[in-house]
């Protein structure tokens, strides 16, 4: 058994906002942006009305009531949650000019982005990369695509493995999107229009009809035309999400939702690295792809239903049903080889097309009870989940008639001599690609999952709480490999515990220590591979040991900090004896801290820092190599300053230390600092303007990568102008 970084985690400090952004709902007055008096205050008033009638999702004192399905499923005081969780509200998303989950990640400690081959969200949670640990209203959303923000109430980012609430995966953390629901007893229509300096634009609609005392209907919709600084880039995103809320009784609420998504965008996988292992800056304006063939499309139909019922003052229950039908396609060419020292004027291109057709049916339910045993108070949650997934995946490699395989050499030029799969190679010969000749993969996957869990939040006395629980998962997968006419099955059963201890020496301070586990079956995030030895191996397991502090040390200002250790255990077939296993253990250690809240009546600040360390391990032990995409230091800060009652400004900075693109540590993403700014003006009570400026100093930087020769080129100085209307 091999380990790295065995330094004991003498834990002391965490609490990254643990729905401590619910604290924002409590701590942060309406931001001094273009929405302050209009959209921001109206949103808060709408939430208050919803709370008064339904008792769902609000902050009262320091308690987050989350009968509505989200990352935490019990009413728990903010200081009593022993794990890191950040929350970004809809108002913050609009105020900061965020267009993607990646924008949010840039300003969140402990996480950073990966390129995701330029067709999907990909997040590195505390050094663990994921393209599938995404949830919507607490329900798994694992198809690979760029998730929109137009219909969100908030975004929750939970760090550290925790299978108890989320099941398999979540090996470094999860991201949960909470959607907007109908609001009974009020009516409003908000429109957001935005244009940017690249030529892109968007329109978002949020309209609620809730005059009836027992029902509300709400529609969120978006149309976005995408553009950026790179040649050939364009795209269109359409989304519409009608929802209905029915108050079936004074104790029963039913939410119904349908969402249609239609996305199309150009795929740009970046530029190669040179002899020094760094992205070649001379290529910053060259797109190494085909203007017609580098394309991603997604069409999805998502149905959601959530039933909440209060049996009595001490017992509540909820049941949710989700069905998602996804049709995803992406095709692309990209740089697979570049030798700056010997052949600096040519690159090797590879490519493929890939299709995923997936249907997810997810049923889940929880019972939440509060009771006493003597003087000890309990909040007990018990639940179960059933998942039925069918997923068909097809992939064809590129096939060039000149080379008779998937690689071809092209001269470096702007643009490359390639369009519609036909081009002129580096030797002046016309070459034609065929995306139907070389079948790489055709798998038909069926997955059945059953889960049951229980957790007890025990208040031992006024200053000491204990949280303990466990989850059982049965994960059954059936993979039919069509070309090989081979069927493989595997059944994994895992128990994942969770425990936490919270000590509160003073009302304003809580200290905690926690332990949690998760697992990832060998079929991986996207289920396609249980071939060869993978069919014999137990899942990878992940554990998280952390401790932290949460301190509301001034009116409206909160400091949180955490130290943690994530350990991964990976069973591998022994080299010298196939009948035995080597269990390879590796660790990532780190520290996170965040300061957030109102410095005074006019100044709001959010600042975050993280430190991450780790080392790759193989059968021989420590390799001396650092895991890829693991920056040692990241830092971000955002300030809002209200100049007058109607005018405010914002200023932000995000820093990412250098990191390695590949596991061999031969390619590097250089460190960078990006400066952003904003200005807000409330024209009338119902109309506001805001200007968001990104990369104010016009720095050339490379925020992430997918492989050695696929480094993303960050956007230069650019601006967005947004107008917000309330009708």
N, C-alpha and C positions, 0 to 999 in steps of 0.2 A: 504494500500500500504506500502510495507516494503522496506527499503533501508539499504545498508551498506556503510561505508566509505563515508560519505557525505561531507568530507572536500572539499571545493571548489578548483577547479583546476585553480589556479592563473597561468595560463599557461605562460611558458616562455622557450622555447627552443626546437627545434627539427630539424630534417632534416636528418635523417639517410640516407645519400647517395642517396636518391631519384634519381634514375638513376644517383645518384651521383656516381655510379660506372661507368656510362658513363664518369664520371670524370676520371676514370682510363684510359679510352682510350686517354684522354687528358693529364692527369697528370703523369701517370706512364710510364716511359720508359720501353722498353722490359725488363722483369725480368732477373736477373742474374742466370738463370737456364740453364739446358741442351738445352733449346730451344731458347736461347736468340738470337744468330746470325742467326739461321736457321729458325726453325718453327715459333718463335715469330715474327721476323721481316718480314718473308714472309707473315704471316697472316695479319700483319698491311698493307703491300704493297697491298695484295689482296683486303683488305677492301677499301683502298684508290682508287684502280682502279674501284671497284664496285661503289664507291661514285661518281667518276667523270662521270661515264656513266649513272647511274641510280638515283642518289640523294636519295638513301635509306639507312637508318640506319647508320648515321655517326655523329660524334661530330665535330662541327665547332665552335670554340670559346667556348661558354658555352651553345650551343643549341643542344639538342638531336632531330635529325630529324627521326621520326619514322613512315614514310609512311608504312613501313613494319609493319604488325600487331604485336603489343607487348603490354606491360602493359599500356603505355601511347600512345594515338592515335593522338596527335597533336604535331607539332614542338614547343617545350616549353623550354625556358632557364632553366637550372638545378636549379638555385636559385628561380625559379618561380613556383615550384611544391609544393603545401602545404600538403604533406603527405610523410610518411616514405617509402622509397623503396631502397633496396639494390640490386646490380647487380654483379654477378660473371661471369667473361668472360671465354671462352674456354681455353685461355692460363692459367688462374689461376687454373682452374679445373685440367689441366694436371700438372702444376707446383707443386701444393700442394698435388698431389697424390690422389685426391678425386675419389671415386668409386661409391658414392651414394649421393642422396639428403641429407641423414642424416649427411654425412661428411661435407657438406656445412653448414647445420644448426648449427653444433657444433661451427662454427666460425662466427655466425651471431647474433648480439644482438637482444633481444626482442622475440626470438623464441627458442624452444627446442623440442626435439624429444619425441614421445611416441612409445611404442613397436609395436603397430599395429598387435598384435598376430603373429608377425614374418612372415607375408606374404604380407605386404603392407606398403607403406609410410604413416606415421602418424605424423603430426606436431602440436605442441601447439603454436598457434599464440597469443602472449600477453595473455596467460592464457586460450585461447579458443581452445579446441582440434578439429582437423579436419582430416578426411581421404578422403575428396572429393573436397576440394578447390584447385584443381590443374588445370592448363590450359596449352595448347600447342599452340604456336603462337596466343595467345589471345583467344583461343576457349576452352570451358569446356572439361575436361578430368577426369571424376569422378569415373571411375571404380577403385577398390582397387587392386593395384599391386605395385611392386617396379619399378620405372621409371628409364630407363637407361640414361646415359650421353653422349654416344658415338657420337651423331649427333647434339650436341648443340653448338650454337654460344654464348649463355649466359643464365643465370638463374636469374630471377627477383623475389624478395620477397617483396611484398607490405603488410605493416602492418596497421591494423585498418579496420573496416567495411567500404566498399565502393561499394554499389550495382550499382552505376551509370554506371560504365564501365563493371561490371562483373555479375550483376544480383544477384539472390538469393545466400545465403551462404556467403562465405568470411566473416564470422562473427567475426573473429579476424584478418583476412588477407588472402592473396592468394599467390600461387607460380606459376609463369608462365615460361615455357621453350620456348626459341626461337631457332628454328632449323636452321641449315645451309642451304643456298640456293646456286643455281648455280651462278658462277661468270663469266660474259661475258668478253672475251678478254684475257684469260689466261688459262694455263693448269698446273696442279701440281698433285702429288700423295704423301700423307703423310701416314706413317705407324707407329703405336705405338704398341710396344710389352711390356708386363709386366709379371713378375713372382713375387710371394710373398713367404715369409718364411713358410707359411702353406702348400704350394704345389699348390695353385691356379695360374692360368695364364690367360692372355687375349691378343687378337690381335684386334686393331682398324684400320680401313682403311678409308681414306678420299681422294677421287680422283675427280678432276674437269677437265672436257674437255670443254674449252670455247674459242677455237681459232676463231670460227665464230663470226662475229661482231653483230649478232642478236640473238644468242642462246647459251645456256650453259647447260651441263649435268653434274650432280654431284652425286656421290654414297658415302654414309657413311655406314659402316658395322662393325659388331663386332661379335666375338666369345669369350665367357668367360667361363672358368671352375672355379667354386667357391669352396673354402675350407676355414676353419677357425679353431679355437682352440677347438671347441666342438666336442665330439664324434658323429659320423654318419653324420655330416654336409657335404653336397656336393650339387652341382647344376650346371646347364648349362644354359647359356643365349645366344640366337642368335638374332641378329637384322640386318635388311638391309633396307636402306632408299634411294632409287633412287629419285632424284629430277630433274626437268627441269625448266629452265627459258627462256622465249621467250620475246624478245623486239618486240611487235607487231607494234609499231611505236615509234617515239621519245618521245611520251607522255604516252604510254601504255605498261605495263609489266604484264606478266602472269607467275605465279609460280605454278607448278604442283608437287605433292609429293605422293608417296605410301610408307608406312612403314609396314614391317612384323616383328612381335615380337613372339618369342617362348621361354618361360622361364620355368624352373623347378628348385625347390630347396627344401631342407629339412626344416621343420618347427621346431624351437626350442623356446619354450615359457618360458624358464628360470627356476629359482629355487624358492622354497618357502621362506617365512619369518618365523622367529622363535618367541619365547616368548617375545623378546624385540622389535618385530615389524620390525626388520632389516633382510635383506637377510642372510640366514645361510651360512656363508663362508665355512664351512666344506663340503658343497654340490657343491662347485664351478665347479667340474669336472663331475658332474652327469647330464645326460640328462633325463628328466622325460617325456619320450615319446616312441613311437614305431619306431624303425629304418626304418620299411617298410611303416607304415601307416601315419606318419607325413610328409605330402607332399603337395606342392602347385605347380600348373601348370597354365600357361596362354598362350593362342594363340590369337593373335589380328591382324587384318588387318585395317590399318588406311589410308584413302584417304583425301588429302587436296588440295584445289585449292584457289589461291588468285589472284585477278585481281585488278591492280592499274591503275588509269587513271588521268592525269592532264588536266582538262578542260581548264584552263588558269593559269596564274601566281598566282592567288588568290583563286582558287577553285580546290580541289583534291577530289577524291573519291576512295574507295576500296570496294571490295566485296569478301567474302570468303565463301567457302562451305567445310564442313567437314562431313565425314561419317566414323564411327568406328564400327567394329564388334568384340566383345570381348567374349571369352569363358574361364571362370575362374573356377578353382576347387581348394579347399583346404580341407584336412582332417587332424585331429590331436587329440592326447591325451595330457592332461596337468594336473597339480596339481590343484585340486579344494578345497582341505582341508589338513591342517597339524596342529597337536597339539604337539609342542615340549615338553611342560611340562608333558603331560600324556602319549603320545604314540610317543616318539621321533624317533622310528625306522621304522615307516610306514607312507605312504601318501595315500590320496584318489585321484584317477584319474577319470576325466570325459573326454568326447570327442564328436566329431561330424564331419560330412562331409558336405560341403557346395558347391553349384554350382551356378554360375551367368552366364547367357547368355544375353548379352545386345547389342542393336544396337542404336547408336546415330546418328541422322541427324541434323546438325546445319548449318543454313544459316544466314549470317549477312552482313550488309553493313553500311558504314559511308560516310558522306560528310563533308569535312573540308574546311571552307571558312575563308578568312582573309579580313577585310574591315574596313573602318573608318566611324564613325558618328561624324562629326566635327573634333575635334582634338583627339578623343578617338579611340584607335585601338581595334578591336575585333578579336578573333580567335574562330570561332563558329564550334562546332561539333554536327551533328545530326546523329542518327543511329537507326537501328532496327535489331532485332534478332528473329529468329524462331527456336524452338527446338522441335524435335519429337523423343521421347525415348520409346523403348520397352525393358522391362527387366523382365526376368523370374528368380526366385530365389527358390532354393530347399535346404532344410537342413534336415538331419537325425541325431538324437542323437545316441550316443553309446548305446548298449543294451547287458549287460553281462548275460550269462545264469545262473551264480551263484547268482546274486543279483536281476535279473529280472528288473533292471533299468539301468541308465546311469553311475552310480558310482561303482567303485570297489577299494578295498584296496590292496596295494602292499608293500612288504618290500623294504626299501631303499637300493639299491645296485648299483654298477657300473659294468655292465649295469643292468637295471631293468629286471625282468623276464617276458619280453613281446616282442613278435615279430609276425608280420603278424596277429595282433589281437588275438593271442593266448598266454596265459601266465599262470604263477602260482601265485595265490594270496597270501596274507600274511599268510593264514592259510594252505598253502601247497596244495591247491586244484586247479586243472587245470580249467581255466576259458576261455571262448570263447566269443568274441564280434561279434555282427552282426550289420552292418551299414545300414541295409535295413528294420528293424522292426519298429523303432520308428520315424515316420515322425513328424518333428518339424514344418516345414514350407514349403508351396508350394504356391507361389503367382505369379500372372501374372500382370505386371504393364504397363500401358500406360500413357505417360505424353506428354502434349502439352503446350508449353510455347510461348507466344508472348511478346516481349519487344520493347519499343521505348524510346529513351532518347535524351536529348539536354543539351549542356553545353557551356557556353560563358566564355572565358578568356578575361577579359577586362583590358586593360592597361590605367588606368585613367590619369597617367602622368609618368614621368621618375622614380618616386620613390614609386608608389603605384599601385598595381594590385588587381583586384577582380575576383574571379572565382565563378560562380554560375550555378547550373544545377539540373536536376531531371530525374529520370527514372521511367517509368511505366512498371510493370510486371503483366502479367496474367498467373497464374500457375494452370493448370488443371490436376488432377490425377485421374486415374481409377484403382483400385486395386481389382483383383479377387482372393479371398481366396479359393483355390481349395478344401481343406479338408472340410471346412465349407459350401462350395457351396454358398458363400456370396460375393456380389459385393458392394464396397463402392466408392463413388466419392466425390471429393471436388474441389472447385474453389476458389482460393485466388487471390485477386487483391491488389497490393501494389504500393505506390508511395514512392520512396526513394530519398531524396534530398541530395545535396552536396553543400558546400559553403566554400570559403577560401579567406583570405586577406593576401597579401604579402607586407611588407614595406621594402624598400631598402634605408637605410640612406646613405650608401656608396656603391661603385661598388662591393666591396669584400664581403659585408654582406647583408643577407636578413633575416628578421624576419617574421614569419607567424603565423596565427591562422586558424584552419579549423574545420569543422563539417561535418560528413557524417553518413549515415545510411545504414543498410542492414537488411535482414530478412531470416528466415529459416522456411519453412512450417513444420507442425507437422508430415509429412510423413518421416522426417529426411533426412540425407544425401543420404541414399540408398533406399528410397522410399517405403519400405515394410510395414510400419505400420501406418494405419489410423483407426485402430480398436478401439472400445470402445469410450471413451471420446475424443480421438485424432481426431475423425471425426468432432467434434463440435467446436474445438478450433482454434482460429486465430493463425497465425504464431508467433514464437518468433521474437522479433525485437531487433536490436543491434544498438547502436549509439556510435560514436567515436568523442570525443572532444580533440583536441591536439593543441599544439603550439610549435614552435621551432626556432632554429637559424641555419644558414649555413654560415660558415665563411672560406673563402680561405685566411688564414692569413699569409701564406708564399708561396713562389714559389713552386708549386707542392704539397702543404700540405693543407688538408682540415679538419676542425672540424665541426661536426654536433651534435646536441643534441635536445631532445624532451621530453616533459612531456605530459601525456595523461590520459584520463579516458574513459573506455569502459563500457557502461551500457547495461545490458540485461533486457528486460521486457518479462515475461512469463505469459500469461493468464492461470489460473487453475480453474477448477470447484470448487466452494466453498464447503467446507465440510458440512456446515449446510443448504445450499440451492442450489440444483443442477441447479436452474434457473439463478443463478448469478455467476459471476466470481471474483476470487481474482487475481489481477495483482501483481506478485512478481518481484520487481526490485532488481538487484544486480549489483555490480560494481567491476571492476578491475582497479587499478590506477598504473601508472608506469612512469619510466624515462629511456631513452636510450641515449647513447652517443657513438660517433665513431670518431676516428682520423685515417686518411688514406692518403697515398701519399709518396712522396720522401722527406726524411729528408735531403739528399744530393745526389750527383750523383751516389753514390754506395749503398745507404741504403734506402730500401722501408719498410714501416711499415703499418700495419692495426691492430688497437686495438678497441675493443668494450666492452661496459658495459651496463647492464640493471638491473633495480630494478623493481620488481613486487609485488603488494600487493592486497589482496582481502579477502573476507569472504563469506562463504555460507549463503544463506538466505532461509527460508521456510515461511510458512503461519504465523508462530508466530514471525517472525522477524529474527534478526541476531542470528546465531547458535553458534558463537564463533569458528567455524571450518573453516580451510583454504581450498580453492579448491585444488583438487588433481593436481599433476604435475605442480605445480606453485613454482619453486625455487625463493627465494627472491632476490638472487644476482647471476648473471652470468657474466663472464669476459673471454675475449679471446684476444690474441695478436699473430701476426705473423710478423716476420722480414725476409727480404731477404737482404743479404749483398754480394756485388760483390767484391771478393777478387782480381781477375785478370780479364782480358777481357774474359777469357774462363772458369774460375772457380768461383763458388759462393756457398754460404751456406744459409740454412734457419733454423729458430728456432721459435717454437710456443708453446703456452700454452693455454689450455682451462680449465676454472673452472666453476663448477656448484654447487650451494648451495644445501643443503638437501631439500627434498620436500616429500610430502605425496603421497603414492601410491593409497590410497583409500579415498573416501569422509568421512569416519568415522575417518580419521586421526590416525588409529591404526597401519598402516604399513608405513615404511619410506624408501626412497632412500637416503643413506648417501651422503654427499657432496664428491666431488672428484676434483683432479687436475691432468690433463694428459699433459705430455710434449711430443712434437713431434719435429722432426728435418729432415733436408734434405741437400743434397749436389748435385751440378749440374756441369757437365763438358761438354763443347762443343768440341768434338773430331775433327770434321771438320765442314765446313760450312753446310753440309747436314746430319750430324750424331752427335747425342748427347746422353749422358747418365745421368740418375739421380737416386739417392737413397733416398727414403723416409722412415723414421723410425717413427713408432707410439708407444706411451707409452714407452718412453725412460727409465723411472725409473721402469718399470714393475709393476705398481700399480694395485692391485685388486680393481676394481670399478664396479658400477652398473649404467649404463647411463640412463636407463628408465625401464618401466614396463607396464603391461597391467591390472593386477589385483593383489590382495593381495599376492598370492602365485605364481606369474609369473614375477619375476625380471630378467632382462637381465644381463648376465655376460659379462662385457667388455673384449675386447681382450687384452692379455698380450703383452709384448714387441714383435714387429713384424716389418718386413721390406718388402719393394717393390723395385725391380730394374726395371727401365724402360729404353727402348731404343727407340729413335725417329729417323725416317729416312725420308728424303725428296728425292724422286726419280726424 
